[in-house]
Amino acid sequence: AAHEAGLGAVFMPHGLGHLLGMNVHDVGGFNKGYTRDKRLGPSYLRTTRHLETNMVITVEPGLYFVDFLLDRALGNPEQAKFLNAEKLNAFRGFGGVRLENDVVVHEHGCEVLTVVPRHRADIEEVMANKV
């Protein structure tokens, strides 16, 4: 029900990834004849095509607390019923976080090219050393 109400786009107001090539945001993410979905959330998708061997794509899950999106959701009864305004207010001003991986598609799987710390202790170590 929360998905149908478009709640995902409130906290992840971006696509899940895009093709990489000659440009950072390479063209060609849509199949020929594809019509973009105009609903909040799906409209942010930048890649809907079938992936082929040797394509390189980003995978970008994220979580954001954007005031105007939170305010709009809290004012929308279809979304507000899933939200705890008091808890959300604690995250206002935080911004958000996005973890991006660059991935090569292989015939029987994929290879993650991104090498960055993912665990809290590793991230804190990098930050403490200002690497």
matplotlib code that plots the C-alpha trace (Angstrom):
import matplotlib.pyplot as plt

x = [0.0, 2.8, 4.4, 1.2, 0.9, 4.3, 6.0, 9.3, 9.9, 9.6, 12.7, 14.5, 13.9, 16.3, 16.7, 18.3, 21.1, 22.2, 24.4, 28.1, 30.0, 31.7, 29.7, 29.0, 25.2, 25.4, 22.5, 20.6, 18.9, 15.5, 14.2, 13.0, 9.4, 9.5, 7.1, 8.3, 6.0, 4.8, 4.1, 6.4, 9.1, 9.0, 9.5, 13.0, 14.1, 17.0, 17.3, 14.6, 16.2, 17.4, 21.0, 23.5, 26.9, 29.7, 27.4, 28.4, 25.7, 25.5, 23.4, 22.5, 20.3, 19.8, 17.8, 17.0, 15.1, 14.1, 11.9, 9.6, 9.1, 8.4, 6.0, 4.1, 3.9, 2.7, 0.0, -1.2, -3.5, -2.6, 1.0, 0.8, -1.0, 2.3, 4.5, 5.4, 5.8, 7.6, 10.2, 10.7, 11.3, 14.4, 15.9, 15.2, 18.4, 20.3, 20.1, 20.7, 23.0, 23.5, 25.7, 26.8, 28.3, 29.6, 28.9, 29.9, 27.4, 28.8, 27.0, 26.4, 26.5, 28.1, 31.3, 31.3, 34.0, 33.6, 36.0, 35.0, 34.4, 30.8, 30.9, 30.6, 34.0, 35.7, 34.1, 35.0, 38.6, 38.8, 37.2, 39.5, 42.6, 41.1, 42.1]
y = [0.0, 2.4, 1.7, 2.4, 5.7, 6.7, 6.8, 5.4, 8.5, 10.7, 9.1, 8.1, 11.0, 9.7, 6.7, 3.5, 3.8, 4.8, 3.5, 4.5, 5.0, 8.0, 10.3, 9.9, 9.7, 7.8, 7.7, 4.6, 3.6, 3.2, 0.6, 1.9, 3.0, 3.2, 5.8, 7.3, 6.8, 10.2, 9.1, 10.3, 7.7, 5.8, 9.1, 9.2, 6.0, 6.5, 2.9, 0.5, -1.5, -5.1, -5.2, -6.8, -8.4, -5.8, -2.9, -0.8, 0.6, 2.3, 0.9, 3.8, 3.0, 6.0, 7.5, 11.3, 13.6, 16.5, 19.0, 19.9, 16.2, 15.4, 18.3, 17.3, 13.7, 14.7, 16.8, 13.9, 11.6, 8.7, 9.0, 10.5, 7.4, 5.6, 8.2, 9.2, 13.0, 13.2, 10.7, 12.3, 15.7, 14.3, 13.8, 17.2, 18.9, 15.6, 15.5, 11.9, 9.2, 7.4, 4.3, 4.0, 1.0, 0.8, -2.7, -4.5, -7.0, -10.4, -13.2, -15.1, -12.4, -9.1, -7.6, -4.7, -2.2, 0.1, -0.3, 1.9, 1.1, 0.0, -0.9, 1.8, 1.0, 1.1, 4.4, 6.0, 4.9, 6.6, 9.7, 9.8, 9.4, 12.0, 9.8]
z = [0.0, 0.8, -2.6, -4.4, -2.6, -4.0, -0.6, -1.9, -4.0, -0.9, 0.6, -2.6, -5.1, -7.7, -10.1, -9.1, -11.6, -15.1, -17.8, -17.8, -21.0, -22.7, -20.4, -16.7, -17.4, -20.7, -23.0, -24.0, -20.8, -22.3, -24.8, -28.1, -27.9, -24.1, -22.6, -19.4, -16.4, -15.1, -11.5, -8.8, -8.3, -11.6, -13.4, -11.9, -13.5, -16.0, -17.1, -17.9, -20.7, -20.6, -19.7, -22.0, -21.5, -21.0, -20.2, -17.2, -14.9, -11.6, -8.7, -6.4, -3.5, -1.2, 1.6, 1.8, 4.1, 1.9, 3.7, 0.8, 0.0, 3.7, 4.0, 0.8, 2.0, 5.5, 3.9, 1.7, 3.6, 1.3, 2.3, 5.8, 7.2, 6.8, 8.5, 12.0, 11.8, 15.2, 14.2, 10.7, 12.2, 14.0, 10.5, 9.1, 8.1, 7.9, 4.1, 3.1, 1.9, -1.3, -1.8, -5.5, -7.0, -10.6, -12.0, -15.2, -16.5, -17.5, -19.2, -15.9, -13.3, -12.6, -11.2, -8.8, -9.7, -6.7, -3.9, -0.9, 2.8, 3.5, 7.2, 9.9, 11.5, 8.2, 7.3, 10.6, 10.2, 6.8, 8.2, 11.3, 9.1, 6.7, 3.8]

ax = plt.figure().add_subplot(projection="3d")
ax.plot(x, y, z, "-o")
ax.set_aspect("equal")
plt.show()
